[in-house]
Amino acid sequence: MKTITLINFGGVENFELVEVDDPKLNDNEILVKIKATTFNPID
């Protein structure tokens, strides 16, 4: 699974694309696949 990780405080230059293992889910949990999202500098 790919994640965008903030490696240091600051701007977009501190985001890094990281490959991680899929999380282990319990019987009462689901994994939601995100196809698109946005970044808002105000958030």
C-alpha distances in whole Angstrom, upper triangle without the diagonal:
4,7,10,12,16,18,21,23,24,24,21,21,20,16,14,10,8,6,5,6,6,9,12,14,18,20,21,17,15,11,12,10,11,12,14,16,18,19,23,25,27,24
4,7,9,13,15,18,20,21,20,17,18,16,13,10,7,6,5,6,9,9,12,15,17,21,23,23,20,17,13,13,11,11,12,13,14,16,16,20,22,24,22
4,6,10,12,15,17,18,17,14,15,13,10,8,6,5,6,7,10,11,12,16,17,21,23,23,19,17,14,13,12,11,12,12,12,14,14,17,18,21,18
4,7,9,12,14,14,13,11,12,10,6,6,5,6,9,10,14,14,15,19,21,24,27,26,22,20,17,16,14,12,13,12,11,12,11,14,15,18,16
4,6,9,11,12,12,10,11,8,5,5,6,7,10,11,14,15,16,19,21,24,27,27,23,22,18,18,17,15,17,16,14,14,13,15,15,18,16
4,6,7,9,9,8,9,6,5,6,9,10,13,14,18,19,19,22,24,27,30,29,26,25,22,21,20,18,19,18,16,15,12,14,13,16,14
4,7,9,10,10,9,6,6,7,10,10,14,15,18,20,20,24,26,29,32,31,28,27,24,24,23,21,23,21,19,18,16,18,16,19,17
4,6,9,10,9,5,8,10,13,14,18,18,22,24,23,27,29,31,35,34,30,30,27,27,26,24,25,23,21,19,16,17,15,18,16
4,7,9,10,7,9,12,16,17,20,21,24,26,25,29,30,32,36,34,31,31,28,27,27,24,26,23,21,19,15,15,13,15,14
4,7,8,6,9,12,16,18,22,23,26,27,27,31,32,35,38,36,33,32,29,28,27,24,25,23,20,17,14,14,11,13,13
4,5,6,8,11,15,17,21,23,26,27,28,31,32,35,38,37,33,32,29,27,26,23,23,20,18,15,11,12,9,12,13
4,5,5,9,12,15,18,20,24,25,26,29,31,34,36,35,31,30,27,25,23,20,20,17,15,13,10,11,9,13,13
4,6,8,11,14,18,20,24,25,26,30,32,35,38,37,33,32,28,27,25,22,22,20,18,16,13,15,13,17,17
4,6,10,12,16,18,22,23,24,27,29,32,35,35,31,30,26,25,24,21,22,20,18,16,13,15,13,16,16
4,7,9,13,15,19,20,21,25,26,29,32,32,28,26,23,22,20,18,18,16,15,13,11,14,13,16,15
4,6,10,12,16,18,19,23,25,28,31,31,27,25,22,21,19,17,18,17,16,15,14,17,17,20,18
4,7,10,13,15,17,21,23,26,29,29,25,23,19,19,16,15,15,15,14,15,14,18,18,22,20
4,6,10,12,14,18,20,24,27,27,23,21,18,18,16,15,16,17,16,18,17,20,21,24,22
4,7,9,12,15,18,22,24,25,22,20,16,17,15,15,16,17,18,19,20,23,24,27,24
4,7,9,12,15,18,21,22,19,17,14,15,14,15,17,18,19,21,21,24,25,27,25
4,6,9,12,16,18,20,17,16,13,15,14,16,18,20,21,23,23,27,28,30,27
4,7,9,13,15,16,13,12,9,11,11,14,16,18,19,22,23,26,28,30,27
4,6,10,13,14,11,10,8,11,12,15,18,20,20,23,23,26,28,29,26
4,7,10,12,9,10,10,13,15,17,21,23,23,26,27,29,31,32,29
4,7,8,6,7,8,11,14,17,20,22,23,26,27,29,31,32,29
4,5,5,8,10,14,17,20,23,25,26,28,29,32,34,34,30
4,6,8,11,15,18,21,24,26,27,30,31,34,36,36,33
4,7,11,13,17,20,23,25,25,28,30,31,34,34,30
4,7,10,13,16,19,21,22,25,26,28,31,31,27
4,6,10,13,16,18,19,22,24,26,29,30,26
4,7,10,13,15,16,19,21,24,27,27,24
4,6,10,12,13,16,19,21,24,25,22
4,6,9,11,15,17,20,23,25,22
4,6,7,11,14,17,20,21,19
4,7,11,14,17,20,22,20
4,7,10,14,17,19,17
4,7,10,13,15,13
4,6,10,12,11
4,6,9,8
4,5,6
4,6
4
